[in-house]
Amino acid sequence: MSEWLASRSHTRLHHLVALIALSLVILGRWWLYLMSTVVLGDEGIYLQAFHAIASGGDPGQTSGFYYPRTFAVLGGWLLQTLGEVATQALLRASSILGLAVTVWISACLWKASWSWRLGLSSLYVSISPAVYYGIETGNISFAITGVILTALVVWSVYPLMSGILLGTSTAIKPLAPLAILALLAHRPVPSSRKHLLAAGIGGVLALALLSLNPGYLATTSAAVDRLPFIRSISLNRILVLLGFDVSPIVIAAALGLLIVLVARRFPMNRQTILCFGGLAAVLAVPIIWSHTLLLVLPLQVLALTRAKSKWQADSTKTGLWRGYESLFVILAVAALQLTEGAGAVDDQAVGFQLIVLTGAYLAAPALMAYVLATDQETR
């Protein structure tokens, strides 16, 4: 992570080259979708909401638009200013850049050369099921994920920018609130108070922007009631399968309390809070699809890196003992990478759905527990 934050010009240049290269790989690999004149699934929903605003209508009446009104207002302004084709191109470009940033931030947690990082990142964006699903549907999640992870990377150097990124991202898709809470509550190693500034700005902006969206929470809750069984990996869906009708607000509040307790219990360095913040952002989302789980990609990479280091260091242990941690991490990462498959069990028996979905949902918290445990061992 120190490399990512380094101020040397040649290091910054390496990161810039990597982001450009990854963006070109994404564009080339998914050309059929990204350069298609056909409106992609979620793009169509966004554009309908933008048109509603442009014509003085209510974007909330757009079927499938479960986003803050501020997103529609911004889109409506772009539509009137640039036209539909340019607005659609801007949506796709923001997704490409957000995906490239997300994957490269994650790759920087891997202890390898720049070329190896770039090579593996290029392979990942070319074959990942989550990447395919997000691009095929034209979802805005990649852009928001890139913004949130960038904010969690730069808070110790640019706290003002970090807070602005976290807060303003909620105007498009409010995934950041619990990440802001995690950043605010955690105890930095080395000690710093800049996280308070970043999280404070982010929290104030998020509250201000969400206050401009009256009825948004009620709309989202209604959406959850209609869409609990559509390829979603979430605590809300698991509770529904268990027969509990719990408000998404109650779930978010309970998980928020747990996040604060963990953040206060375990001091975290920059790598760890990056992973913890990404996990916090996604834990309470009532409808989680595989592309949303790219928020925990840094966590997956860090856990794999720690497992490899421990495997190499534990030379005095037997082969089975040395390998069990690595196997656990690999299986958890595989569960997260294949969540789209886990989400496709809608027509199976309830018991089977519970086993598959609970395993997929708990994979990321389990990896976080592993990272926190290895943090303790290295201190």
Secondary structure as UniProt FT lines:
FT   HELIX           2..5
FT   HELIX           9..29
FT   HELIX           31..34
FT   HELIX           41..54
FT   TURN            55..56
FT   HELIX           59..61
FT   TURN            63..64
FT   HELIX           69..82
FT   HELIX           84..107
FT   TURN            108..109
FT   HELIX           114..127
FT   HELIX           129..137
FT   HELIX           141..154
FT   TURN            155..157
FT   HELIX           159..169
FT   TURN            170..172
FT   HELIX           177..185
FT   HELIX           194..210
FT   TURN            211..212
FT   TURN            214..215
FT   HELIX           216..226
FT   TURN            228..229
FT   HELIX           235..241
FT   TURN            242..243
FT   HELIX           248..265
FT   HELIX           270..283
FT   TURN            290..291
FT   HELIX           292..296
FT   HELIX           297..313
FT   TURN            315..316
FT   HELIX           319..337
FT   HELIX           339..342
FT   TURN            343..344
FT   TURN            346..347
FT   HELIX           350..378
//
